[in-house]
Amino acid sequence: MIIDCHGHFTTAPPQLAAWRDRQVAAADTPADAPDPDDLVITDDDLRQAIEGNQLRLMDERGIDLTVFSPRASFMAHHIGDFRVSSVWARICNDLVHRVSRLYPDRFAMGAMLPQSPGAAPATCLPELRRAVEELGAVTVNLNPDPSGGSWTAPPLTDRSWYPLYEAMVAYDIPAMIHVSTSCNPAFHTTGAHYLNADTTAFMQLLQGDLFADFPTLRFVIPHGGGAVPYHWGRFRGLADALGRPDPEVLLDNVSFDTCVYHQPGIDLLTRVVPSRAVLFASEMIGAVRGTDPRTGHPYDDTGRYVDATPHLSDDERAAVLGGNALRVHPRLAARLAAAGR
C-alpha cells in the first residue's frame, strides 16, 4: 500500500468557513456565538468537496490511503479562548470523521486538538479521548505554538505536556507536530512559520530527555523536518557541545515526512535520514500547489520524487511509501488488518 501520512481537509465546503467567520466575530462576546447546529453540511457536500479534489489526485497518483485531518491553517488556536477552540475542534473533527466514514478504504482520520494560548495542554484530553474512542482517530496534530507565532508555550519537553503524552502512549497513537496560522507578520505561515516550527520542535527534543520518560511516544515532524536533515551536521555538533546524545537516537521516536517539493530535497532527505524514519506524504492541495515549470509536474506529487531517488533499495522504498506509516500508526495498521488489507 501507498499511504500518504499528511493530508488536510483544505477543500471543505464553504459553509464551514462562513460559520467560522461568525464564531471569530463573536470570540469576545460568547452570547453572540453561532450555534454549531446552524452549520449544515450534507454528505453530498462532502462528496463534492472530496471526489474532484483529494480523491481524484490520489487515484491519479496511485495513493491508496491518506491520513486526513482538519486544515492546519484553520486550527488558528490563537483566536479566542479554550471555549472557542473546543467548539471549533469538535466541528472540524466531526467533519473529517464523516469523510473517513464515507470513504473508509481511502481516508483515516487525524484529529486536531482544542489548544489555546495559556491553557494547560491537559484541557485537550476530553477531545483527544473522544477523537480516538468515538471517531476512530489514528493520530493527532499537536501545535507547539498555539499563540500563532509568538512562541509563548513551553518547550515540548516541559512536563506540562505530559498528560497529553501519557494519553497518546496509552492509546498508542502518534502526533504530527504541526503549527497553524501565523499572526506574526515576520513569519509567513507556510513559508516560514511551518518550517521554523519543525526545526524548533526537533531542537527542543534534542535538548531534553522526553523519550527517557516516554520510550514509546512517537512524533512525525512534517515538511521534510524543516531545516533539520539539511543541517544534520549542525545538530550533531550542537548535540556534542551540549553533552547530548547523537541526534540519530531521536529517530527511534521521531520521523520526517516527504513534503519536500523538489527532487534534490528528497534526494538529500533520503541520503541523510535513515529510511526507517521517513514517511511518504504530500499534503496535496495544501501550501504548495501548481505545476513546477522546470519539470512539468505538480510540486506536491511527491511520490514521483520518492520513486526517483537513487538512495533507497526496493525494500526501503516500500517502507517509506507505506510500511513505515503502518509502524508509526498502529491503530491504522490494526484497522487495515481487520479489513483484510
C-alpha positions as CSV (number, residue, x, y, z in Angstrom):
1,M,0.0,0.0,0.0
2,I,1.0,3.6,-0.6
3,I,0.0,5.7,2.4
4,D,0.1,9.5,2.5
5,C,0.5,10.3,6.1
6,H,-0.1,14.1,5.7
7,G,-3.4,15.3,4.3
8,H,-5.7,18.1,5.4
9,F,-9.3,19.0,4.5
10,T,-8.3,22.1,2.6
11,T,-11.3,21.8,0.3
12,A,-14.0,21.7,3.0
13,P,-17.4,23.1,1.9
14,P,-17.7,26.9,2.1
15,Q,-20.3,26.6,4.8
16,L,-17.5,25.7,7.3
17,A,-15.6,28.9,6.7
18,A,-18.7,31.0,6.8
19,W,-19.6,29.5,10.2
20,R,-16.1,30.1,11.4
21,D,-16.2,33.7,10.4
22,R,-19.3,34.1,12.6
23,Q,-17.5,32.4,15.5
24,V,-14.4,34.5,15.2
25,A,-16.5,37.7,15.1
26,A,-18.2,36.6,18.4
27,A,-15.0,35.4,20.0
28,D,-15.1,38.1,22.7
29,T,-18.9,38.0,23.1
30,P,-20.0,34.4,23.9
31,A,-23.7,35.3,23.9
32,D,-23.3,36.1,20.1
33,A,-21.5,32.9,19.3
34,P,-23.2,30.8,16.5
35,D,-24.8,27.5,17.3
36,P,-22.9,24.5,16.0
37,D,-26.3,23.2,14.8
38,D,-26.5,26.1,12.5
39,L,-23.8,24.6,10.4
40,V,-25.4,22.3,7.8
41,I,-23.1,20.2,5.6
42,T,-24.6,17.2,3.8
43,D,-22.9,14.0,2.8
44,D,-23.3,15.2,-0.8
45,D,-21.5,18.4,0.1
46,L,-18.6,16.3,1.5
47,R,-18.5,14.1,-1.6
48,Q,-18.4,17.1,-3.9
49,A,-15.5,18.5,-1.8
50,I,-13.5,15.3,-1.9
51,E,-14.2,13.4,-5.1
52,G,-13.0,16.1,-7.5
53,N,-10.0,17.1,-5.4
54,Q,-8.1,14.8,-3.0
55,L,-9.7,11.6,-4.1
56,R,-9.1,12.4,-7.8
57,L,-5.5,13.2,-7.2
58,M,-5.0,10.1,-5.1
59,D,-6.3,8.0,-7.9
60,E,-4.1,9.8,-10.5
61,R,-1.0,9.4,-8.3
62,G,-1.6,5.8,-7.1
63,I,-2.1,6.7,-3.4
64,D,-4.2,4.1,-1.7
65,L,-5.0,5.9,1.6
66,T,-4.5,9.3,3.2
67,V,-4.3,10.1,6.9
68,F,-6.6,13.1,6.8
69,S,-7.0,15.8,9.4
70,P,-8.6,19.3,9.6
71,R,-7.0,22.1,7.7
72,A,-3.9,23.1,9.6
73,S,-4.1,26.9,9.0
74,F,-7.8,26.8,10.0
75,M,-6.9,25.4,13.5
76,A,-6.0,29.0,14.5
77,H,-5.6,28.3,18.2
78,H,-4.7,31.9,18.9
79,I,-8.2,33.1,18.2
80,G,-10.5,33.4,21.3
81,D,-10.1,31.2,24.3
82,F,-10.3,27.5,25.1
83,R,-14.1,27.6,24.8
84,V,-13.8,28.8,21.2
85,S,-11.1,26.3,20.3
86,S,-13.0,23.5,21.9
87,V,-16.2,24.1,19.8
88,W,-14.2,24.6,16.6
89,A,-12.1,21.4,17.1
90,R,-15.2,19.4,17.7
91,I,-16.8,20.6,14.5
92,C,-13.7,20.1,12.4
93,N,-13.0,16.7,13.8
94,D,-16.6,15.6,13.2
95,L,-16.3,16.6,9.5
96,V,-13.1,14.7,9.0
97,H,-14.6,11.7,10.7
98,R,-17.6,11.9,8.3
99,V,-15.2,11.9,5.3
100,S,-13.4,8.8,6.8
101,R,-16.8,7.1,7.1
102,L,-17.9,7.9,3.6
103,Y,-14.6,6.6,2.2
104,P,-13.3,4.1,4.8
105,D,-10.9,2.5,2.3
106,R,-9.3,5.8,1.3
107,F,-9.1,8.0,4.4
108,A,-8.1,7.6,8.0
109,M,-8.9,10.3,10.5
110,G,-6.3,12.6,12.2
111,A,-7.7,14.9,14.8
112,M,-6.9,18.5,15.8
113,L,-6.8,19.4,19.5
114,P,-8.5,22.4,21.1
115,Q,-5.4,24.1,22.2
116,S,-5.4,27.7,23.4
117,P,-2.6,30.1,24.5
118,G,-2.1,29.8,28.2
119,A,-4.4,26.9,28.6
120,A,-2.8,23.7,30.1
121,P,-2.4,21.0,27.5
122,A,-4.4,18.7,29.7
123,T,-7.5,20.7,28.8
124,C,-7.3,18.9,25.4
125,L,-7.7,15.4,26.9
126,P,-11.5,15.1,26.6
127,E,-11.4,15.9,22.8
128,L,-8.4,13.6,22.4
129,R,-10.4,10.7,24.1
130,R,-13.5,11.5,22.0
131,A,-11.5,11.6,18.8
132,V,-9.8,8.2,19.4
133,E,-12.6,6.3,21.2
134,E,-15.6,7.6,19.3
135,L,-14.3,8.9,15.9
136,G,-11.5,6.4,15.3
137,A,-8.6,8.9,15.0
138,V,-5.3,7.2,14.3
139,T,-3.2,10.3,15.0
140,V,-3.5,13.9,16.3
141,N,-2.0,17.2,15.3
142,L,0.0,18.8,18.1
143,N,0.7,22.5,17.9
144,P,3.9,23.5,19.7
145,D,2.9,27.2,19.4
146,P,-0.8,27.9,20.0
147,S,-0.1,31.6,20.1
148,G,0.4,31.8,16.3
149,G,3.9,33.0,16.0
150,S,4.7,34.5,19.5
151,W,6.0,31.2,20.9
152,T,4.6,31.6,24.4
153,A,4.2,27.9,25.1
154,P,6.8,25.9,27.0
155,P,9.0,23.5,25.0
156,L,7.6,20.2,24.1
157,T,9.8,18.6,26.7
158,D,8.2,20.5,29.5
159,R,6.2,18.5,32.0
160,S,3.0,20.5,31.3
161,W,2.7,18.4,28.1
162,Y,3.0,15.1,29.9
163,P,-0.8,14.5,30.4
164,L,-1.2,14.5,26.6
165,Y,1.8,12.2,26.1
166,E,0.5,9.8,28.7
167,A,-2.8,9.6,26.9
168,M,-1.0,9.2,23.5
169,V,1.1,6.3,24.9
170,A,-2.0,4.7,26.4
171,Y,-3.8,4.9,23.1
172,D,-0.7,4.0,21.1
173,I,-1.1,6.9,18.7
174,P,1.5,9.3,17.3
175,A,1.2,13.1,16.9
176,M,2.2,15.1,13.9
177,I,3.8,18.3,15.3
178,H,2.1,20.9,13.2
179,V,1.6,24.6,13.9
180,S,-1.3,26.7,12.5
181,T,-1.7,30.2,11.1
182,S,1.0,32.8,11.9
183,C,-0.4,36.1,13.1
184,N,3.2,37.5,13.3
185,P,3.9,39.5,10.1
186,A,7.6,38.5,10.4
187,F,6.7,34.8,9.8
188,H,4.8,33.8,6.6
189,T,2.5,31.0,7.6
190,T,3.6,28.2,5.3
191,G,6.9,29.6,4.0
192,A,8.4,30.4,7.4
193,H,6.3,29.6,10.4
194,Y,5.7,25.9,9.5
195,L,9.4,25.3,8.7
196,N,10.5,27.2,11.8
197,A,8.3,25.1,14.0
198,D,9.5,21.8,12.5
199,T,13.1,22.8,13.2
200,T,12.4,24.3,16.6
201,A,10.5,21.1,17.7
202,F,13.4,18.9,16.8
203,M,15.9,21.1,18.7
204,Q,13.7,21.1,21.7
205,L,13.6,17.3,21.6
206,L,17.4,17.2,21.2
207,Q,17.9,19.4,24.3
208,G,15.6,17.3,26.5
209,D,15.1,13.7,27.8
210,L,11.5,13.3,26.8
211,F,11.8,9.8,25.4
212,A,13.5,8.5,28.5
213,D,10.2,9.2,30.2
214,F,8.1,8.0,27.2
215,P,10.1,5.5,25.3
216,T,7.1,4.5,23.0
217,L,6.0,8.1,22.3
218,R,6.1,8.8,18.5
219,F,6.2,12.1,16.6
220,V,6.1,12.9,12.9
221,I,7.7,16.2,12.0
222,P,6.3,17.3,8.7
223,H,7.6,19.2,5.7
224,G,10.7,17.1,5.5
225,G,11.7,18.1,9.0
226,G,12.1,21.8,8.3
227,A,15.8,22.6,8.3
228,V,16.9,19.5,10.3
229,P,18.0,17.0,7.6
230,Y,19.7,19.7,5.6
231,H,21.7,20.9,8.6
232,W,22.3,17.5,10.2
233,G,25.9,18.3,10.9
234,R,24.9,21.4,12.8
235,F,22.6,19.3,15.0
236,R,25.2,16.7,15.6
237,G,27.7,19.3,16.5
238,L,25.3,21.1,18.8
239,A,24.4,17.8,20.5
240,D,28.1,17.2,21.1
241,A,28.6,20.7,22.5
242,L,25.6,20.4,24.8
243,G,26.6,16.9,26.1
244,R,23.5,15.3,24.4
245,P,23.4,12.0,22.5
246,D,23.8,12.0,18.8
247,P,20.5,13.2,17.2
248,E,20.1,9.9,15.3
249,V,18.9,8.3,18.6
250,L,15.8,10.5,18.4
251,L,14.9,8.7,15.2
252,D,13.6,5.8,17.2
253,N,10.8,8.1,18.2
254,V,10.7,10.8,15.5
255,S,10.0,10.5,11.8
256,F,10.1,13.1,9.0
257,D,7.7,13.2,6.1
258,T,8.3,13.8,2.4
259,C,6.5,17.1,2.0
260,V,9.6,18.4,0.2
261,Y,8.6,19.7,-3.2
262,H,11.6,19.1,-5.4
263,Q,13.9,16.1,-6.3
264,P,17.1,17.4,-4.8
265,G,15.4,17.9,-1.5
266,I,14.1,14.3,-1.4
267,D,17.4,13.0,-2.5
268,L,19.2,14.8,0.4
269,L,16.5,13.8,2.9
270,T,16.8,10.1,1.9
271,R,20.6,10.3,1.9
272,V,20.9,11.8,5.4
273,V,17.9,10.3,7.3
274,P,17.7,6.5,7.7
275,S,14.8,5.2,5.6
276,R,13.1,3.8,8.7
277,A,12.5,7.4,9.8
278,V,11.0,8.7,6.6
279,L,7.2,8.6,5.9
280,F,5.6,9.3,2.5
281,A,3.4,12.4,2.5
282,S,2.3,15.0,0.0
283,E,0.0,17.5,1.8
284,M,-1.7,17.7,-1.6
285,I,-3.9,20.7,-2.2
286,G,-2.0,22.4,0.6
287,A,0.6,25.0,0.9
288,V,2.4,24.4,-2.4
289,R,0.1,24.0,-5.3
290,G,0.5,24.3,-9.0
291,T,3.0,22.9,-11.6
292,D,6.7,23.2,-11.4
293,P,7.7,24.8,-14.8
294,R,11.1,23.1,-14.7
295,T,9.6,19.6,-14.6
296,G,6.0,20.0,-15.9
297,H,4.7,18.0,-12.8
298,P,2.8,19.3,-9.8
299,Y,5.1,20.4,-6.9
300,D,3.1,18.2,-4.4
301,D,3.3,15.0,-6.5
302,T,6.0,13.8,-4.0
303,G,5.6,10.1,-4.8
304,R,7.3,10.9,-8.1
305,Y,10.4,12.1,-6.1
306,V,10.4,9.1,-3.8
307,D,10.3,6.7,-6.8
308,A,13.2,8.5,-8.5
309,T,15.6,9.0,-5.6
310,P,18.6,6.7,-6.0
311,H,19.3,6.3,-2.3
312,L,16.7,3.7,-1.5
313,S,16.6,0.0,-2.1
314,D,13.3,-1.6,-3.2
315,D,12.6,-2.7,0.4
316,E,13.5,0.8,1.8
317,R,11.3,2.5,-0.8
318,A,8.4,0.2,0.1
319,A,8.9,1.1,3.7
320,V,8.9,4.8,3.0
321,L,5.8,4.6,0.8
322,G,3.7,2.6,3.3
323,G,5.4,0.2,5.7
324,N,6.7,2.9,8.0
325,A,3.3,4.6,8.2
326,L,1.8,1.4,9.5
327,R,4.5,1.0,12.1
328,V,4.1,4.6,13.3
329,H,0.3,4.4,13.2
330,P,-0.6,1.1,14.8
331,R,-4.3,1.9,15.0
332,L,-4.3,2.4,11.3
333,A,-2.4,-0.9,10.9
334,A,-5.0,-2.7,13.0
335,R,-7.9,-1.2,11.1
336,L,-6.5,-2.3,7.8
337,A,-5.7,-5.7,9.1
338,A,-9.3,-6.1,10.4
339,A,-10.5,-5.2,6.9
340,G,-8.2,-7.7,5.3
341,R,-5.9,-5.2,3.6
